[in-house]
Structures are given as structure tokens and as C-alpha cells.
Amino acid sequence: MAIPFLSLNSQHTAVRSEVLSAIAEVYDKQWYVLGEQVEAFEREYSIFNHTNYTIGVANGLDALHLSLAALGVQAGDEVIVPSNTYIATWLAVSYLGAVPVPVEPDPLTYNLDPTRLEAAITARTKGIMPVHLYGQACEMSLIMEVARKHGLWVVEDNAQAQGASFNGQLTGSFGQVNGTSFYPGKNLGAIGDAGAVTTNGDLLAAKIRTLRNYGSQQKYYNEVIGYNSRLDELQAAVLRVKLRQLPEWTAQRQQVAAYYHQYLSAVEGLSLPKVADGATHVYHLYVVRTARRDALQQHLTQANIGTLIHYPVPPHRQQAYAHLHAPSGAYPLAEELAATSLSLPMWPGITEAQVIEVATAVRNFLQA
């Protein structure tokens, strides 16, 4: 039987009746934008994430963009970003005319390497955007220490790591402002695009609320040039139901990762995820590395096992960033990760037997 890269069946089955009831309630009340469901979700997610404020927005990229806008990022400012990340992190910087400055990852955890940050700081550097990649918390204590030392702000890209923590503090609660995504495939996924900003700052929260709603706090009165980026009522209603299940789904993901560790730990030529001291991992993705990545992916495809590559082209090699004139080899760790990483099937509900089947196929190929 085929094993897909991602299946939402188990999650959807568990909450189907509650989700449909929540959708029907929104439909019947006929209030679809910035209503009681959004307000309730914002309160509940703030409690979950241990932050004072959550502001629902249209998607994860908007969450990052509005976070930077609220901090006053301007054209010519420099923002430190990981060299290996989904391009949305860089795009949020570019939207404001600022310059993304890549910093290489720790080759074991794949997260931004705090020891490389200071070398990237210039007089134009305004902040740092760590990405909790694949679901593992960055080493936030060191990142925050560098930021404080140099008077920089921090915006966390928490799109893949809801519920992860570093030294007991949840991701999405370290930075001055932080963005997250509720894209359907995320650990906490809506049934369409959705996102949120988290912050402990009163003024920053007020700025985000104004920016997401046409630059307006009062209808038809616009204080600043804003945007239309509002979490809608239907998505908020769905997310409220799913949020109650997130701790259980996270535990399931961590158990699946433990199975992979168990059945793949002795495979020569295969690197498994390593979790940094003090960090937790919620396994949005289970990413392995091998020099034979492309051939392994083809082998697994032939065995009806789904995989994905996150991400085949690092941002500095994308045509969209050709203007940065970064030559091939400028960021060798990012390029190595792009050439060797493979994401194996991971979702709440995948069984130990299915993990064994995947692991057996991987082992048989690499040990042949």
C-alpha cells in the first residue's frame, strides 16, 4: 500500500464533526471578517503560546511582513536571515526594501548558527530573523544575547514550530514580534491560508492590528497606509477546534520521529536530525541527509513512498535574488543541505508499521 508524504485523514477524522459544526455556526451568524471567532482564537492562541497578544492575519508571509513593518524597517536596512530557509523569510524583508543578509546554519541542527551572527552585523543591521526550521527551536538564548549586545530586534519565523521550546520557553515568544503560519499542512493548519503575529508589546500589537486592517482602527478612518490581511472567521473557527488537539498531535509526531530514529540509526551514509541541547523539536518535518539523495528519492517513489525536498534551491540561488550577485558556493552549507536533504513521511496517525516500511526501503537502498 502506498505511503504518502502527508496525510490529513487521521487529524480530519478526529475533529470532523466539531469543525463542521464550527463552520456552520459562522455561516449562520453571517459575520465573516474580524468577529468573535477571530477574537476568541487570538485569546486562546496567546494562552497556548504564552504571549500577551496574538493578531490573526491572512497568512504566514503577511505575519512576517507586518512584523517588520511595525518595527519600522525601511529601505536599505539590513536584516540577518538564515541562508537555508523557505523563501518567504527573505521575501518579508524585501517587501520593505530592506536587504536580507544570509547567515549559515549549524550543520547538525540546520538552524541558524548563533556563533556566526556577529560577523554579519554592520552599521545598517537592524534585526535578526531566526527560523525554527522543520520544527526545532533555534538556540534562542545565544541569539537574544547577540541581539541585546548590538541593540537589534528579533523577529521569529515560527511557521513550522508551534509548541516547540528552548530552555522551557516557547518559540514565538522570544522576539519583539513574531510570525507564524497556519497553512493547511502545518502542525496547526487551517483549511486555507492563515497566519498570526505574536508579541508581548502593547504598542506593537496595536500597530499590527492597524496595519492588517487598511491602516485603520476605526472604520473609514485611516491613520497609516495599511494592508488588507485579516484572518477570517471561518479559518479562526477551524483553528480553535484544532488548537485543542495540537498537544496530542505534537506528541504523535515526536513518537513517529522516535520510531525513525530507532529504525534508521545504524544506516551508514544517512544523517538523522540532531536536536540541540535545551531545544525541543515538534517535527513538522523529519529530514534526513544523504549524498545519494536524488537516487534515494527515486527509489522510494518507485516503492510508492512519498517524499519531498525542503528546499531544493536556497534563496540566494533563486532568480528572484539574482540581484544580490551571490555566486555559487557563497553559502556552502545552505547549498549542501539543498543537495542532500530529504523529508520522509510525517504526520499524526502514521503507524509504526508504516515507518518500518519506509525505514526498510531506505536501509535496503543505502546498504545495497
NORJO-V967563 format. One record per backbone hydrogen bond with DSSP energy under -0.5 kcal/mol. NH is the residue of the N-H (numbers start at 1). CO is the residue of the C=O. Records with the same first field share a line. If there is no record, write none. Layout:
NH = CO + CO
This chain:
3 = 304
4 = 2
12 = 8
13 = 9
14 = 10
15 = 11
16 = 12
19 = 15
20 = 16
21 = 17
22 = 18
23 = 19
24 = 20
25 = 21
26 = 22
27 = 23
28 = 24
29 = 25
30 = 26
31 = 26
34 = 231
39 = 35
40 = 36
41 = 37
42 = 38
43 = 39
44 = 40
45 = 41
46 = 42
47 = 43
48 = 44
49 = 45
50 = 46 + 47
51 = 46
53 = 199
55 = 197
56 = 54
57 = 195
63 = 59
64 = 60
65 = 61
66 = 62
67 = 63
68 = 64
69 = 65
70 = 66
71 = 67
72 = 69
73 = 68
76 = 97
77 = 74
78 = 124
79 = 99
80 = 127
81 = 101
82 = 129
83 = 103
85 = 83
89 = 86
91 = 87
92 = 88
93 = 89 + 90
94 = 90
95 = 91
96 = 93
97 = 94
98 = 93
99 = 77
100 = 98
101 = 79
102 = 100
103 = 81
106 = 111
110 = 106
113 = 104
114 = 112
116 = 113
117 = 114
120 = 117
121 = 117 + 118
125 = 122
126 = 78
127 = 78
128 = 153
129 = 80
130 = 128
132 = 157
133 = 131
135 = 132
136 = 133
137 = 280
140 = 138
143 = 139
144 = 140
145 = 141
146 = 142
147 = 143
148 = 144
149 = 145
150 = 146
151 = 147 + 148
152 = 147
153 = 126
155 = 128
156 = 177
157 = 130
158 = 156 + 179
161 = 158
164 = 161
166 = 169
167 = 278
169 = 166
171 = 164
173 = 170
176 = 154
177 = 154
178 = 198
179 = 156
180 = 196
182 = 194
186 = 183
189 = 187
190 = 182
195 = 57
196 = 180
197 = 55
198 = 178
199 = 53
200 = 176
201 = 176
202 = 200
205 = 201
206 = 202
207 = 203
208 = 204
209 = 205
210 = 206
211 = 207
212 = 208
213 = 209 + 210
214 = 211 + 227
215 = 210
216 = 210 + 213
217 = 221
218 = 221
221 = 218
222 = 220
223 = 215 + 221
224 = 215
226 = 214 + 224
227 = 211
229 = 212 + 227
231 = 56
233 = 32
236 = 232
237 = 233
238 = 234
239 = 235
240 = 236
241 = 237
242 = 238
243 = 239
244 = 240 + 241
245 = 242
246 = 242 + 243
249 = 245
250 = 246
251 = 247
252 = 248
253 = 249
254 = 250
255 = 251
256 = 252
257 = 253
258 = 254
259 = 255
260 = 256
261 = 257
262 = 258
263 = 259
264 = 260
265 = 261
267 = 264
268 = 266
270 = 267
271 = 289
274 = 108
279 = 276
280 = 165
282 = 135
284 = 134
285 = 134
286 = 344
287 = 285
288 = 286 + 342
289 = 271
290 = 340
293 = 290
296 = 292
297 = 293
298 = 294
299 = 295
300 = 296
301 = 297
302 = 298
303 = 299
304 = 301
305 = 300
306 = 3 + 304
308 = 343
310 = 308
311 = 309
312 = 309
317 = 314
318 = 315
321 = 318
322 = 319
324 = 321
325 = 322
327 = 325
330 = 327
332 = 329
335 = 331
336 = 332
337 = 333
338 = 334
339 = 335
340 = 336
341 = 337
342 = 288
343 = 308
344 = 286 + 342
346 = 5
350 = 347
355 = 351
356 = 352
357 = 353
358 = 354
359 = 355
360 = 356
361 = 357
362 = 358
363 = 359
364 = 360
365 = 361
366 = 362
367 = 363
368 = 365
